[in-house]
Amino acid sequence: MHMKTTIKFSNSSKNFLQRATRKRSFVGLPTSLLNVKVLTTMALLVLISAGTVCAQPGNSSVTQTLTLEVRPITRLSVTGNPNSLIISDAVPGSSLLSVSDENTKYSLTTNLDNMKIVASINDRMPAGTKLMLKLSSSKATSTGLVDVSNALSPVDVVTGLNRTIETNQSISYTFAANSDVSEIPTQTRDVTLTLTN
C-alpha cells in the first residue's frame, strides 16, 4: 500500500526555500528557514541513498567448494570367447599334438606404474597335456607363450605397464598333448587374468 503526502508552501515560503537552497551563505536567514534547509538536505540525502540501494542488482557471483581426487585405476576387460580346444588330428611323426585359438582380445587402463598382468588356472591340467597362454602388448613386455598348466598361483604374462592404455590386444591359447596320451573326456578350465602390481 502506497501513501502520498503533499506539502504546500505559500509564495513567501517558496521564496525563502529557494533562497535557502542556493549555494551561498545562509547569513541573515531566519533560524526556522535554516532548519528547513537542513531537514530538506537530509531528506534528499536519505532519498538518494535509498534510491541507490534499490537500484543495485542482486548478487552476480557465488562461490562453491569442490572436493577433487584421482584414485588408483586398474581396469582390465576381455572381449570374445575362445573356441573349444579339441585335438582331433596330428602331423605324422610329431610327438606333440596341439591346437590354438586367438578369438579373444583384452583391453586395460591404469594410472599406476610398474603394473603387470598375471594368469592363473583353477585346476591342474591332465597328465601329458599343457595349456599355454600368450598375451600381446603394444605398451609393455609380453612374456611370450607361458605354460599355465599348473599355475594355481599367478604367473606373469605381461610386465612393465606404466600409466597406460592398451586396446584390443590378442590373447592366444594353445592346448597340447603328448602323442601317447589316450582319449580325454571333455573338461573345462577357468583361466583368470589379473592386472596387478
N, C-alpha and C positions, 0 to 999 in steps of 0.2 A: 504494500500500500504506500503510495507516494503522497506527500503533503507539500503544498506550495504556499509559501509565505510571501506576501507583497508588502514592501516597505515604501511609504510615500513620503517624499520630502517637499517642504514648501519651497518656494522660489528662493527665499532668503537662505534656507538651509542648504539648497543646492549650490548657491554661490559660495557659501562658507566651505562646503565639502570640496568644491573644485579648487578653492584656494588652499585647502588643507592637503590635498593630494599632489599639488605641484612640487617640483624638485627645487625647493628653496627653503630658507629658514622659516620656522613657524613662530618667530618672534612677533608678538603683537596679537596672536590669535588667542581667543578665549580658551581657558582650560578645558571646557566642555568639548570644544572642537578638537583640541589636541587628543583628548580621549577618543573621540570619534575616529581620528586619523589612525591612532594606534590600534584600536579594535578592528577597523576596516583592513588595515595591513595584515594583522594577524589572521583574520578570517580568510583573506585572499591566499595567504601562505598555506593555511590548512587545506583550502580547496585545491590549490595547485598540487600540494603534496599528495592528497588523496587521489587526485586525477592521475598523477604519475604512477602511483602504486597500482591502480586499476588497469592502467594501460599496459603494464608489464605482462608478457606472455607467461604460460606455465613453464615448469622445468623443461629444459631442452636436452639434458643429458642425465644418464643414470649409470650406476656402477654395479656390476655383478662380479662375484668371485667364482672362478672355475677351479676345480681340482683336476690336475693333469698327471698322468702316469703312463709309462710304457712298461708292460710286463714281458717276461720271457715268452717267446713264441717258439713252439716246436710242433709243427703240423706236418703230418705225413698221410698221404692218401694213395689208393691204388684204383685203377680202372680195369675192367675186363676180368675174365676168369680163365685160368689155364684149362686147356682140354685134358681129358683123361690121358694119362701116360701109360700106354699099353704096348708092350713089346710083343710083336707078332711076326717078326721076320728077322733075318740075320744075314750078315755078309759072310759068304763061305770062307771058312778058315779063321774067322775072327773069334778071339777068346772073350770079347766083351760085347754084349748086346745093349743097345741104348736107343732112346727116343727123347726128343726135346720139344719144348713148347715156348713160344715167345709172344703169347697173346695178351699179356698184361703189361701195364705201364705204371710208373709211380711218379708222384709229384711231391714236393716238400717246400716248406718255408720256415726259415729260422732266423732270428736276430741275435743268435749267440755264436760264439767262436768255439773251435775245437769240438765240433759235433761229429757224429758218425751214425751209420745205420748198422744195426746188428740183426742177425737172424737166429731163430731157434725153432725146434721141431717138438711136437708134443709126445712123440714116441719114436723109439729107435726103428730103423728100417730092418726088414728081414735079413737074415744072414745071406751073404753072397750078393747083396744088392746095394746100390748107392743112390742117394738123392743129392744132386748138386744144384747150386744156385749162383747166378751171376746178375749183378745189378750194374748197369752202365751209369756213368756220371759225366756231365759236361763241366761241372764246377769243382769236383773233388777227385779223389783217387778210388777207383774200383779195385777190389782185391781179386778180381777175376772169378774163375769158376771155383766156388767154395763147396767142400763136402759138408753137408749138414745132416748126414745120415744118423749121427749120434749126438747132434747138437742140442741136448736138453738144456745146456747153458748157452747163452747167446755167443755167437761168433761174428767178427767184423766182416761186413761185405762192402761198405763204402766208408772211407775215412777222410779227414781233413775238410770237413764242411765248416765254412766260416761266414756267418751272416749272409745267407744266400737264398736263392730261389731256384729250384730245379723243376722242370715241367716235362711230362711225357717221356721219361727215361725208361728204357726197356728193362724188363725182368725176364730172365731166361732160366727155365727149369730143365734139368736133364736127369732122366731116370735110367740107371744102368744096372745090368745083371750079368754075372759070370755065365759063361756058356753052359756050365754044368748045373745051373740052378734049374730045378724042375718047376712045374707049373705052380704059380702062387695065386690063390684066390683074390678077388677084388678087395682092396684095402684103401683106407684114406689116411692122410696125414695133414695135420694143421701146421703151417709154417707161419711164424709170427715175425714181422718186421717192426723194428722199433728205432725211432730217431732219438738218440741219447747222447750224453757226453761221456 
